[in-house]
Structure formats: C-alpha cells, structure tokens
Amino acid sequence: MIILQNAVTVFLILGGTVFMLIGSIGINRLPDFYTRAHASGKVDTLGILMFVGGLAVYEGISIDAAKLLLIVVFVAITSPVSSHQLARRAMLLGLKPWYGRDRDHQKSR
C-alpha cells in the first residue's frame, strides 16, 4: 500500500511540475496577452492542482491532507475565474488579439 501511495505521489508531483514548466514556457513564448492568459490559466492551474494533490496523497488520511484538499478546491474555483476576468477586462478595455503576421500583412496592403 505504501508503494502505491508513493508512486501516485511521485506521479502527481512530477506531472504538476511538468505542467507548471510548460505554462511558464508558454507565458514567455506566446505572442499576446490572451494566449499568455490561456497558458497561465489552464496549464498552471492543472499543475498546481496536481502538485498539491500529490502532497495530499503523500500525507495520507490526516488533517493536513484535508487542508491541502481545501487548497485544491479553492484553486480549482478561483484560478479559472480570475483568468477569465482578466481576459474579459482586457477585451472591454480594447486590447486587440494577435491574429498572426500573415493577417496583419494582408491588412496593410
């Protein structure tokens, strides 16, 4: 039983770390605010959920695991909502999405 618990813990923590790394790379490499918000909102949320979920599995059945699961629920609710609200506010303030070089080049002709 301990081996299975450790295996699940390692899988979740490493998976969460990989997702957070991919999200960080996406924030640096993507061209505009909306695609960056998507990378941070989706990938980092999943990464944090997996990472903290792995910590909860490692703790076993305890009060600490219950607290970690409350963090998982809080992040699962608040992170996508805040990402959506940031993108919505940017759209309302007139920030235009990036459509690519080809489309911008065609507009200038």
C-alpha positions as CSV (number, residue, x, y, z in Angstrom):
1,M,0.0,0.0,0.0
2,I,2.8,2.4,0.8
3,I,4.5,1.7,-2.6
4,L,1.3,2.6,-4.4
5,Q,0.9,5.7,-2.3
6,N,4.4,6.8,-3.1
7,A,4.0,6.0,-6.8
8,V,0.9,8.1,-7.0
9,T,2.6,10.9,-5.1
10,V,5.6,10.9,-7.4
11,F,3.4,10.8,-10.5
12,L,1.2,13.8,-9.3
13,I,4.1,15.9,-8.2
14,L,6.2,15.3,-11.3
15,G,3.2,15.8,-13.5
16,G,2.3,19.1,-11.8
17,T,5.9,20.3,-12.1
18,V,5.9,19.5,-15.8
19,F,2.6,21.3,-16.3
20,M,3.9,24.4,-14.5
21,L,7.1,24.3,-16.5
22,I,5.1,24.1,-19.8
23,G,2.9,27.0,-18.6
24,S,6.0,29.1,-17.7
25,I,7.5,28.5,-21.1
26,G,4.1,29.4,-22.7
27,I,4.0,32.7,-20.8
28,N,7.4,33.6,-22.2
29,R,6.9,32.4,-25.8
30,L,3.4,33.2,-26.8
31,P,2.7,36.4,-28.7
32,D,-0.1,38.3,-27.0
33,F,-1.9,38.7,-23.7
34,Y,-4.8,36.4,-24.5
35,T,-2.7,33.4,-25.4
36,R,-0.5,34.1,-22.4
37,A,-3.5,34.2,-20.1
38,H,-4.7,30.9,-21.6
39,A,-1.3,29.3,-20.8
40,S,-1.2,30.6,-17.3
41,G,-4.9,30.0,-16.6
42,K,-5.2,26.4,-17.8
43,V,-1.8,24.8,-17.6
44,D,-0.6,26.4,-14.3
45,T,-4.0,25.7,-12.7
46,L,-3.7,22.0,-13.6
47,G,-0.1,22.0,-12.5
48,I,-0.9,23.4,-9.1
49,L,-3.8,21.1,-8.6
50,M,-1.7,18.0,-9.4
51,F,1.2,19.2,-7.2
52,V,-0.9,19.9,-4.2
53,G,-3.0,16.8,-4.8
54,G,0.3,14.8,-4.7
55,L,1.2,16.4,-1.4
56,A,-2.3,15.4,-0.1
57,V,-1.7,11.8,-1.2
58,Y,1.7,11.8,0.5
59,E,0.1,12.9,3.8
60,G,-2.4,10.1,3.8
61,I,-5.6,10.5,5.8
62,S,-4.9,13.4,8.2
63,I,-5.9,16.9,8.9
64,D,-3.0,18.2,6.8
65,A,-4.3,16.3,3.8
66,A,-7.8,17.8,4.4
67,K,-6.3,21.3,4.4
68,L,-4.4,20.5,1.2
69,L,-7.6,19.3,-0.4
70,L,-9.3,22.6,0.6
71,I,-6.5,24.4,-1.2
72,V,-7.1,22.2,-4.3
73,V,-10.8,23.2,-4.2
74,F,-10.1,26.9,-3.7
75,V,-7.5,27.0,-6.6
76,A,-9.8,25.0,-8.9
77,I,-12.6,27.5,-8.3
78,T,-10.7,30.8,-8.2
79,S,-7.9,30.4,-10.8
80,P,-10.0,29.9,-13.9
81,V,-12.5,32.6,-12.9
82,S,-9.7,35.1,-12.3
83,S,-8.1,34.2,-15.6
84,H,-11.4,34.7,-17.4
85,Q,-12.0,38.0,-15.7
86,L,-8.6,39.3,-16.7
87,A,-9.2,38.4,-20.3
88,R,-12.7,39.9,-20.2
89,R,-11.4,43.2,-18.8
90,A,-8.7,43.4,-21.4
91,M,-11.2,42.9,-24.2
92,L,-13.5,45.5,-22.7
93,L,-10.6,48.0,-22.5
94,G,-9.9,47.5,-26.2
95,L,-6.9,45.2,-26.2
96,K,-6.9,43.5,-29.6
97,P,-5.9,39.9,-30.0
98,W,-3.0,39.0,-32.2
99,Y,-4.1,37.3,-35.4
100,G,-0.7,36.4,-36.8
101,R,1.8,38.0,-39.2
102,D,0.0,36.9,-42.4
103,R,-3.2,38.5,-41.4
104,D,-1.5,41.8,-40.3
105,H,0.4,41.8,-43.6
106,Q,-2.8,41.4,-45.6
107,K,-4.4,44.4,-43.8
108,S,-1.6,46.7,-44.7
109,R,-1.9,46.2,-48.5
